[in-house]
Amino acid sequence: MTAYVSKERFRYVGHNKYLRNIIYTTLGPDNHLYFNSQNPQFKYLKKARDTGIFEDAEKAAQLSCDEDSKPCDIMDADFPLEADLLP
């Protein structure tokens, strides 16, 4: 489980003995993600997946595209919908 915290709060998290397995993340001033946890296994992570609600959907979609492959088009993307929302 991961939790996003602000830059100001980041230095104080990760010291609760009941929440040892939580990985805390924050966005640094250099626009890099920083991770912190009491569990030392988080240092061996190879990938991190982040989900959220973004202000600009097209810009967020461009960030998920592979740079090596051809550019992706937002009109070709799959957007999952609940069955009740389908006509």
N, C-alpha and C positions, 0 to 999 in steps of 0.2 A: 504494500500500500504506500502511496506517495501523497504528500500534501504540499501545496504551494504556499509559501509564506513571503511576506515582504522582506526587503533588504534589511530594514531596521530590526526586524524580529529574528532574522536568520541566525545570528550569533548566539541567541538564547535557547534555541530549540535543540532537541536531541538528548536531553539530560534526564528525562523522566524514565524511571526504571520499568514502568508498566507499558511504555510505548517504544520499546527498544527496536522493534522491527520496522517501524515507519521510516521511510526515506523522505526527508524534507528537501524541497527544491526552491530556488529563488533565481531571479533574473538579475545578473550583475550589471554594473555600470558599463561593461564592455559588451553587453548583449549576449553573454554566454550563460548557460544554465549551470548552476552550482548545486551540488548534492551534499547532504550531511545526514549521518545516521549513527546510532550507537552500535549497530550491527556491522561488523567489519566486512561482511560478504558483499555489501553494496559497492565496494571498490572494484569488484570483478565484473560489473555490468558491462556488456558490450553494446547494448541498444537501450534506448528509452523511448517510450511512446507517450505522447501528450495529447489529451483531448480537451476540447473547450469550445466556447462560443466566441467567435471572432467578429470584429466589427466589419471587416471587408472580406467577404467570402472568396472573391476572386484572388486576392493576394494570399490568403491562406491556402487556396488550392494550388497556387504556383509553388508554394513552399513544399508541398507534398510530392511534387513531380521529380522524377529521376533526371539528373543533369546529363547522364550518359545517353539516355534514350531520346527519342524525338520529343519535342515539346508537347505537353498534354493540353487538351482543350477542356474548359469547364463544362461545356455542353455534352461532352462524352462521359462525364463522371457519373457514378452511381450514387444516388441519394436514397437511403433506405426510408421507407414510409410504413407506418402502421397500416394494417389491413383496413381499418375503418376509414382511412383517409383516401383510399383508392376509389375512383368512381365506378 
